[in-house]
Amino acid sequence: MLFSDTLSTALKGITVNKRRAALTMLGIIIGVASVVLMVSLGTSFQNYIIVQVESFGSNTIDVFPKGFEKFGGNLDSLIFDDYRAVSQLSTVQSAVPVIIVGKSVHYGKEEVSPMVMGSYGQLFANYGLKLDHGRLLDRSDEDGAKSVAVLAYQTAQDLFGNRDPVGKKITIGDFSFTVVGVLRSVGSFLLQNLDKPVFIPYSTARAVSGQKHLTYMTLKAATDTDLTKQDITMLLRQRHRIDNLENDPDKDDFIARSAEQITQIINSVTLGLTIFLSLVAAISLLVGGIGIMNIMLVSVTERTREIGLRKAVGARQSDILLQFLLEAVSLTLTGGAIGTVTGVFFGWLLSAIAARFLGEFQFVLSFSAIFLALFMAIVTGLIFGIYPAKRAAALSPMEALRHE
């Protein structure tokens, strides 16, 4: 019997009961769609992080108190003298201290709760922030502890809409500030929305908050980031009188993290989630495969007389085996194709939603994920279709024809 005839017979067997075929394919569709969606989104997110680091500079290092990472840890281990000492290291290109003020911001009846950051004007360059109009913070603002503020793009929109904020008075906590500049929209950097903060001089932030310690310091490495981190670690251990000859990070009361390290951490988490969710999707494929096997067994029982008749007119066992195997593979492959299209669509849709919050987030179609998902669908059809196919092929023509 020709292969084309066997394939045609197999496809007719599927289309006889379209509703049952559709329900049978549901598990395969969900499994394949999940694999394509998770792997593609994971790849898109990793590419987004890489682009972020390249655009803002991979030589950025942030130094935090240990309490930022460990619940209940010390949050006031960094002081201004630490910043001054770090900024004098030969491996540090530029450094700025940062104080985060936990105050809401008001203009008239409008109120927002952005991150209010007290720092030097150099912070804008370190984070790649560009001025839209007005001016940035300068040395005279810091020296005079002036009550001036620069608004990030989104906060300016939230407070003033289409009006120009420059020259207007806003209230931060109980203190009045004059807006001197507005930044361009830059989106997010490593999941931190840089279109939200309000920037005020460091000296003013200390006066407003009464805070003597630093929230953190951010710097640019002049050389290799690992060498710079090593210098910072040695210096702060010496200044904080930390005896740590074993180089155990748990003994330190600070954390020094480079943008590259943060990228690696985020990528590791993303990879772990992708693998976990892909395993969940594989379970869905397994369930779908079991469903196909059950339906194929039912189909063999329902078509016993048809099998007997085909054998009586000359069909070989291999023809019957191939027919039912093709039916199973056709079901899984069709489900795989539908699942691929579904996964790509939802991947594109979720990427478009993510782009509204993260900025330049682009959907990356993973062809390797599509190939893997379709391959898994075919293998599922072969594995779970072989038993019903063998059972159909083994039927005796005489017994099959007598079947009611």
Steps between C-alpha positions, in 0.01 A plus 500: 500500500637844405608734779280777356195272520582408860542868590172589332320225690658615829389861445147386419499306827576823688243717322213255561464636856637854493381599847669200661817569304501863617455403865770234464746760366431746784774366729752509215397855406543623859834321543652623173366855547651509849843385380511755216366777725734439796819451299429797270415730792809381689719576197331839454558591864868397489552711187326791672740479796804482270386808306437683829849430631662595169308829480562608861850357529618167635758674725235622747538382860254562784600465865216431749474435874463128575145558619387559140543129431462338841177556692572653837849601395670832564381783272730773631843344448602746225584859588612802300867447594477154341389663177785751519758225551358285218493793256874549552590148384703497177274227357188716544419739216214683673280439803194663653321450833123444504240557770145382431240715674173327581268793433200551272504782242213748456404762245161654565255212532731256326704258710753234400737279698815470289846418627649833617876473452749739654831498315752695294458613142741225390225246568327599174810410296553175692146385422499635145220748576455785251341841550182578309476865603601726786827408673655224709623527857838673529768563761341824623178311583701255711716763670200715587269207590245660268139388490501415129388183321532329164204285397518180301274491195207294635480682832493833315210366291315369806528831687473758222354326195583707192603808701865599537615419857818712488474789748198348678495418871446142619481366855716206611379394842459833682762687297455720193725446195537684170509282187806594293503223240321208338672188365440314177321168513751214524284213624651250743847388594523145640129510596531840673270757340716809439204705375359528855757647745531856625859621540607755763847605626669258739550765769132597478393135531704466820336810646148392399531139620739544792678194364874481571580174322490428125226295342761386248776632276533447127820527301669438166805275493807649333640154422378143528187483719627195691821684592304809604264289712800336665648842587167624640456183707850523649457871578159467667610197704793703624285804579229291670760291689370174353738205549426288195812313391280217365336750261155394621235747368268410791740671742486831312249770594476619138438362151683611184316396184594575140248532218649183350436309824141620517459395137633153579266467800196608299597271211545207741157562653346536153666178382381315811142621452512413129621146575242453777210623288622295202490191723143589592429530127662160444259353758216650297641324192517175697136535605409585140689190381310277742176654376595423141584140589162455669311653208694289251413186697134601489536564128651155445204341682246704303666418166569132559276391208667758273842357593378146432356605163825672397701193596256277310560694178880480533620763749811384686565533872760768422236700307260495797784581740611793285143628457429528874849627575451773239165588658666546838791703358261710289303586813809600698660686207180696432473577871867601495447737207198663669694517829796666325282771349326549837832521686643752252187715519490513880877555510464801272201627701676470838814664355292794379353535850849474658629768263250747648660456842863417417558711190694335217384142558493311170352158438763252378355200319696190603514272197683241709200496737261452206712215360526340845126533565402349162758223543357422844149493349607249233683283755193511726285376211743218424540388862134511596373388160712188465300284745155568346654457151653164593172389653314590179760327280484180709124452453395182319295576183239233580453611863491862393228438241287318760533798741170673575 
